[in-house]
């Protein structure tokens, strides 16, 4: 179907003016008299003329568009990140093109290429759980596209980053359980190839060490989604019984809440028999039963800081700026699950 959009050339032909005159009139150029400016602007408004953004971007070598790749939009943390990014981006005249990898490596590769093809000025990325090969991101970076990683970062690509202090957050969560009297603490962990997974495990181990509790590798189980909890429910219940588990630190809130539901289905009382703590502090933490103790992860602030770092690159293209890592400090949110 042929587009009905009115072009600058259409206006020039109808008003019997040159395209350059129409263009300069729309830009209030001093060489164009007021009568012609008024004629062109009035007609352009009447026919709903809009400049061709693609043509403008090709001329200016800038699209004023930022690409964003996130694992999932429905996750509270990532939706908060989007809000933070957009508040800064739109205030500076940038649009945000959002891509969701859905925790799928191949989809992330396709999303990255789509953003390159759309000539975005920069890319903000949090990688998927299944991403182990980073060539697609390295390719974008090597092609001169400024890039900032947040939350799930790629250590192999040297660029700006915004992260939560996952080590400290896990240490805080585990220490809280110990201070509440827990001695046999189960850690439901994320995949260890992810930096957040390895750092949260390290923080858990450090807290045990600091309190003189011996590490038991059997008490570290890969389980970071609701689906994992229910598929491993029999194994987890057997482990809880055999190891006399009295505390559980889950790598995220959704896993923690699913674990509480599984425990309650088995007649186990929380926090009387087992105390549970998560990581994230999304809205579900406060409405879970009992309300979930957790470590606050600052999504909105993460998005704002990531966008600020990217803007610094975009606004100073010819200036050598050392790469920086912005680390946000997590805080304990104690509720009735502990």
C-alpha positions as CSV (number, residue, x, y, z in Angstrom):
1,X,0.0,0.0,0.0
2,X,1.3,3.4,-0.9
3,X,2.0,5.8,2.0
4,X,-0.3,8.8,2.3
5,X,2.3,10.8,4.3
6,X,2.9,14.3,2.9
7,X,6.5,14.9,2.1
8,X,8.5,18.2,2.0
9,X,8.6,17.8,-1.8
10,X,4.8,17.5,-1.9
11,X,4.5,20.8,0.0
12,X,7.0,22.5,-2.4
13,X,5.1,21.3,-5.5
14,X,1.7,22.3,-4.2
15,X,2.9,25.8,-3.0
16,X,5.1,26.2,-6.1
17,X,8.2,26.7,-4.1
18,X,11.5,25.0,-4.1
19,X,12.1,22.2,-1.6
20,X,15.0,24.2,-0.1
21,X,12.8,27.2,0.5
22,X,10.1,25.0,2.2
23,X,12.8,23.4,4.4
24,X,14.3,26.8,5.4
25,X,10.8,28.3,6.0
26,X,10.0,25.4,8.4
27,X,13.3,26.1,10.3
28,X,12.6,29.8,10.6
29,X,15.7,30.6,8.4
30,X,16.4,34.4,8.3
31,X,16.7,34.4,4.5
32,X,13.0,33.5,4.1
33,X,10.5,36.3,4.5
34,X,7.7,36.2,7.1
35,X,4.9,35.8,4.6
36,X,6.4,32.7,3.0
37,X,7.2,31.2,6.5
38,X,3.6,31.7,7.5
39,X,2.3,30.2,4.3
40,X,4.5,27.1,4.5
41,X,3.9,26.5,8.3
42,X,0.1,27.0,8.0
43,X,-0.1,24.5,5.1
44,X,2.3,22.0,6.8
45,X,0.1,22.1,9.9
46,X,-3.1,21.7,7.8
47,X,-1.8,18.5,6.1
48,X,-0.2,17.1,9.3
49,X,3.3,17.2,7.8
50,X,6.0,15.4,9.8
51,X,9.7,15.4,9.0
52,X,11.2,12.1,7.8
53,X,13.0,10.9,10.9
54,X,15.1,8.4,9.0
55,X,16.2,10.9,6.4
56,X,17.2,13.3,9.2
57,X,19.1,10.7,11.1
58,X,21.1,9.7,7.9
59,X,22.0,13.3,7.3
60,X,22.9,14.0,11.0
61,X,24.5,10.6,11.6
62,X,22.4,10.4,14.7
63,X,18.9,8.9,15.4
64,X,18.4,10.1,19.0
65,X,17.3,6.5,19.7
66,X,18.7,4.3,22.5
67,X,18.5,0.5,22.3
68,X,17.6,-1.5,25.4
69,X,18.0,-5.2,25.8
70,X,16.5,-6.8,28.9
71,X,15.7,-10.4,29.8
72,X,12.0,-9.8,30.6
73,X,9.7,-6.8,30.8
74,X,7.2,-8.3,33.3
75,X,9.9,-8.6,36.1
76,X,9.5,-5.8,38.6
77,X,13.2,-5.0,38.7
78,X,13.5,-4.6,34.9
79,X,10.3,-2.6,34.6
80,X,11.7,-0.3,37.2
81,X,14.9,-0.1,35.2
82,X,12.9,0.9,32.1
83,X,11.2,3.7,34.1
84,X,14.6,5.1,35.2
85,X,16.1,4.9,31.7
86,X,13.1,6.6,30.1
87,X,12.9,9.4,32.6
88,X,16.4,10.4,31.8
89,X,16.4,9.6,28.1
90,X,13.2,11.5,27.2
91,X,14.4,14.5,29.2
92,X,17.4,14.6,27.0
93,X,15.5,14.2,23.7
94,X,16.1,10.5,23.2
95,X,13.6,7.7,22.4
96,X,14.1,4.2,23.8
97,X,13.7,1.1,21.7
98,X,13.0,-1.9,24.0
99,X,13.9,-5.5,23.2
100,X,13.1,-8.4,25.4
101,X,15.4,-11.5,25.0
102,X,13.0,-13.6,27.1
103,X,16.1,-15.3,28.6
104,X,17.0,-16.7,25.2
105,X,20.5,-16.3,23.7
106,X,19.4,-16.5,20.1
107,X,16.8,-13.9,20.6
108,X,19.3,-11.6,22.2
109,X,21.6,-12.0,19.2
110,X,18.7,-11.1,16.8
111,X,17.7,-8.1,19.1
112,X,21.3,-6.8,19.0
113,X,21.5,-7.0,15.2
114,X,18.1,-5.3,14.9
115,X,19.3,-2.4,17.1
116,X,22.5,-2.1,15.0
117,X,20.3,-2.1,11.8
118,X,18.1,0.7,13.2
119,X,21.3,2.7,13.8
120,X,20.7,3.3,17.5
121,X,23.1,5.8,19.1
122,X,23.9,3.5,22.0
123,X,22.8,0.3,23.7
124,X,22.0,-0.6,27.3
125,X,22.1,-4.3,28.0
126,X,21.4,-6.9,30.7
127,X,22.2,-10.3,29.3
128,X,20.0,-13.4,29.4
129,X,20.7,-16.4,31.6
130,X,21.5,-18.5,28.5
131,X,24.1,-16.2,27.1
132,X,27.6,-17.6,27.2
133,X,29.0,-16.3,23.9
134,X,29.2,-12.5,23.7
135,X,30.4,-12.1,20.0
136,X,27.1,-10.3,19.1
137,X,27.7,-7.7,21.8
138,X,31.4,-7.4,21.1
139,X,30.5,-6.8,17.4
140,X,28.2,-4.0,18.2
141,X,30.8,-2.4,20.5
142,X,33.6,-2.9,17.9
143,X,31.3,-1.1,15.4
144,X,31.6,2.0,17.5
145,X,28.2,1.8,19.3
146,X,28.6,3.0,23.0
147,X,27.3,0.4,25.4
148,X,26.5,0.2,29.1
149,X,25.8,-3.1,30.9
150,X,23.6,-3.2,34.0
151,X,22.7,-5.9,36.5
152,X,23.8,-8.9,34.4
153,X,27.1,-7.7,33.0
154,X,29.7,-9.1,30.7
155,X,33.1,-8.9,32.3
156,X,34.9,-9.7,29.0
157,X,33.8,-6.5,27.3
158,X,35.4,-3.5,28.9
159,X,32.8,-0.7,29.1
160,X,30.7,1.2,31.6
161,X,28.5,-0.8,34.0
162,X,25.9,-0.3,36.7
163,X,25.5,-3.1,39.3
164,X,24.1,-3.8,42.7
165,X,26.7,-5.0,45.2
166,X,25.4,-8.6,45.0
167,X,28.2,-9.9,47.3
168,X,27.2,-7.5,50.0
169,X,23.5,-8.0,49.5
170,X,23.9,-11.8,49.9
171,X,26.2,-11.3,52.9
172,X,23.5,-9.1,54.5
173,X,20.7,-11.6,53.8
174,X,22.6,-14.6,55.1
175,X,24.0,-12.7,58.2
176,X,20.4,-11.7,59.0
177,X,19.3,-15.3,59.0
178,X,22.2,-16.3,61.3
179,X,21.5,-13.4,63.6
180,X,17.9,-14.7,63.8
181,X,19.3,-18.0,65.1
182,X,19.6,-20.0,61.8
183,X,22.5,-22.5,61.6
184,X,21.7,-24.7,58.6
185,X,21.0,-22.3,55.8
186,X,20.0,-23.5,52.3
187,X,21.0,-21.2,49.4
188,X,18.8,-21.4,46.3
189,X,21.3,-20.1,43.7
190,X,21.4,-18.7,40.2
191,X,23.5,-20.1,37.4
192,X,27.2,-19.6,38.3
193,X,28.2,-18.3,34.8
194,X,26.2,-15.2,35.6
195,X,28.2,-12.7,37.7
196,X,25.1,-12.0,39.9
197,X,24.9,-15.8,40.6
198,X,28.5,-16.2,41.5
199,X,28.7,-13.0,43.6
200,X,25.5,-13.8,45.6
201,X,26.9,-17.3,46.3
202,X,30.2,-15.8,47.4
203,X,28.4,-13.4,49.7
204,X,26.4,-16.3,51.3
205,X,29.7,-18.2,51.9
206,X,31.4,-15.2,53.3
207,X,28.6,-14.7,55.9
208,X,28.9,-18.4,56.9
209,X,32.6,-18.0,57.3
210,X,32.4,-14.8,59.4
211,X,30.0,-16.5,61.8
212,X,32.1,-19.7,62.1
213,X,29.6,-21.9,60.2
214,X,31.1,-24.7,58.1
215,X,30.2,-24.7,54.4
216,X,28.2,-27.7,53.1
217,X,28.1,-27.8,49.3
218,X,24.9,-29.9,49.5
219,X,23.2,-26.7,50.8
220,X,23.8,-24.8,47.6
221,X,21.2,-25.8,45.0
222,X,20.7,-24.3,41.5
223,X,17.1,-23.0,41.7
224,X,16.3,-19.5,40.6
225,X,12.7,-19.6,39.3
226,X,9.2,-20.6,40.6
227,X,9.2,-23.5,38.1
228,X,12.5,-24.8,39.5
229,X,11.1,-24.7,43.0
230,X,8.1,-26.9,42.2
231,X,10.1,-29.2,39.9
232,X,12.6,-29.8,42.7
233,X,10.1,-29.8,45.5
234,X,10.6,-33.4,46.6
235,X,14.4,-33.1,46.5
236,X,14.2,-29.8,48.5
237,X,11.9,-31.3,51.1
238,X,14.2,-34.3,51.5
239,X,17.2,-32.0,51.9
240,X,15.4,-29.8,54.4
241,X,14.6,-32.9,56.5
242,X,18.0,-34.5,56.3
243,X,20.0,-31.4,56.9
244,X,17.7,-29.9,59.5
245,X,17.3,-26.7,57.4
246,X,16.2,-23.7,59.5
247,X,16.9,-20.9,57.1
248,X,16.7,-20.3,53.3
249,X,18.4,-17.6,51.3
250,X,16.9,-17.5,47.8
251,X,18.7,-15.6,45.0
252,X,15.5,-13.7,44.1
253,X,12.1,-12.9,45.6
254,X,10.0,-15.0,43.2
255,X,12.0,-18.1,44.1
256,X,11.8,-17.2,47.8
257,X,8.0,-16.8,47.6
258,X,7.5,-20.1,45.7
259,X,9.7,-21.8,48.3
260,X,7.4,-20.4,51.1
261,X,4.4,-21.8,49.2
262,X,6.0,-25.2,48.9
263,X,7.0,-25.3,52.6
264,X,3.5,-24.3,53.6
265,X,2.0,-27.0,51.4
266,X,4.0,-29.5,53.5
267,X,2.7,-28.0,56.8
268,X,6.0,-26.2,57.6
269,X,5.5,-22.9,59.5
270,X,7.3,-19.7,58.5
271,X,9.2,-18.2,60.3
272,X,8.7,-20.5,63.3
273,X,10.3,-23.6,61.7
274,X,12.2,-22.1,58.7
275,X,13.0,-18.5,58.1
276,X,13.1,-17.3,54.4
277,X,14.8,-14.3,52.8
278,X,14.9,-13.2,49.2
279,X,16.7,-10.6,47.0
280,X,15.0,-7.8,45.1
281,X,12.2,-6.2,47.1
282,X,9.5,-6.2,44.4
283,X,5.9,-5.5,45.2
284,X,5.1,-9.2,45.7
285,X,7.5,-9.3,48.7
286,X,5.2,-7.1,50.7
287,X,2.0,-9.0,49.8
288,X,3.3,-12.5,50.2
289,X,2.2,-14.6,53.2
290,X,4.0,-14.0,55.4
291,X,5.5,-10.8,54.0
292,X,9.0,-11.6,52.7
293,X,12.2,-10.3,54.2
294,X,14.5,-9.4,51.4
295,X,17.3,-7.2,50.2
296,X,16.3,-4.1,48.2
297,X,17.6,-3.9,44.7
298,X,17.3,-0.4,43.3
299,X,15.9,-0.9,39.8
300,X,14.8,2.7,39.1
301,X,18.2,4.1,40.2
302,X,20.0,1.4,38.2
303,X,18.2,2.6,35.0
304,X,18.9,6.3,35.7
305,X,22.6,5.7,36.3
306,X,23.0,3.5,33.2
307,X,21.4,6.1,31.0
308,X,23.6,8.8,32.6
309,X,26.7,6.9,31.8
310,X,25.6,6.3,28.2
311,X,24.7,10.0,27.7
312,X,28.2,10.9,28.9
313,X,29.6,8.8,26.0
314,X,27.1,10.2,23.5
315,X,27.7,13.8,24.4
316,X,31.5,13.5,24.4
317,X,32.3,11.3,21.4
318,X,35.8,12.7,20.8
319,X,36.9,12.7,24.4
320,X,38.7,9.8,26.1
321,X,36.7,8.9,29.2
322,X,37.8,6.1,31.5
323,X,35.2,3.4,31.9
324,X,33.4,3.4,35.2
325,X,31.4,0.9,37.3
326,X,28.6,2.4,39.4
327,X,27.9,0.1,42.4
328,X,24.6,0.5,44.2
329,X,24.4,-0.5,47.8
330,X,21.6,-2.9,48.7
331,X,19.7,-2.6,52.0
332,X,17.9,-5.1,54.2
333,X,14.1,-5.0,54.3
334,X,13.0,-7.1,57.3
335,X,9.5,-8.5,57.3
336,X,7.7,-11.4,59.0
337,X,9.2,-14.3,57.0
338,X,12.3,-14.0,59.3
